[in-house]
Amino acid sequence: MKITTKIKDAFALGQVLQQSRMQLGISQRELAKLLGTSQKWVWEMEQGKPGLLMERLFLILEKTEVTLLAEFDTKDVPKA
């Protein structure tokens, strides 16, 4: 099943990234290794930690009236 959600701020983006990562069954440490970054950076992204890039990204989205959507697959739960 696909889930589509509106991303209105850095926290919402972080939650979607975390959910998707967990659906894939990979840890923050594994994702960090794939990205060539630190586990702390992945954690900060998933927590929606404020930063200049995120502030500017969501400001430009707001000012240009652009809606950011995220879509990811969920693992289907077998029916009993």
Secondary structure in CASP SS format (residue, H / E / C, confidence):
PFRMAT SS
TARGET T0000
AUTHOR 0000-0000-0000
METHOD secondary structure of the structure
MODEL  1
M C 1.00
K E 1.00
I E 1.00
T E 1.00
T E 1.00
K E 1.00
I E 1.00
K C 1.00
D C 1.00
A H 1.00
F H 1.00
A H 1.00
L H 1.00
G H 1.00
Q H 1.00
V H 1.00
L H 1.00
Q H 1.00
Q H 1.00
S H 1.00
R H 1.00
M H 1.00
Q H 1.00
L H 1.00
G C 1.00
I C 1.00
S C 1.00
Q H 1.00
R H 1.00
E H 1.00
L H 1.00
A H 1.00
K H 1.00
L H 1.00
L H 1.00
G C 1.00
T C 1.00
S C 1.00
Q H 1.00
K H 1.00
W H 1.00
V H 1.00
W H 1.00
E H 1.00
M H 1.00
E H 1.00
Q H 1.00
G C 1.00
K C 1.00
P C 1.00
G C 1.00
L H 1.00
L H 1.00
M H 1.00
E H 1.00
R H 1.00
L H 1.00
F H 1.00
L H 1.00
I H 1.00
L H 1.00
E H 1.00
K H 1.00
T C 1.00
E C 1.00
V C 1.00
T C 1.00
L E 1.00
L E 1.00
A E 1.00
E E 1.00
F E 1.00
D E 1.00
T C 1.00
K C 1.00
D C 1.00
V C 1.00
P C 1.00
K C 1.00
A C 1.00
END
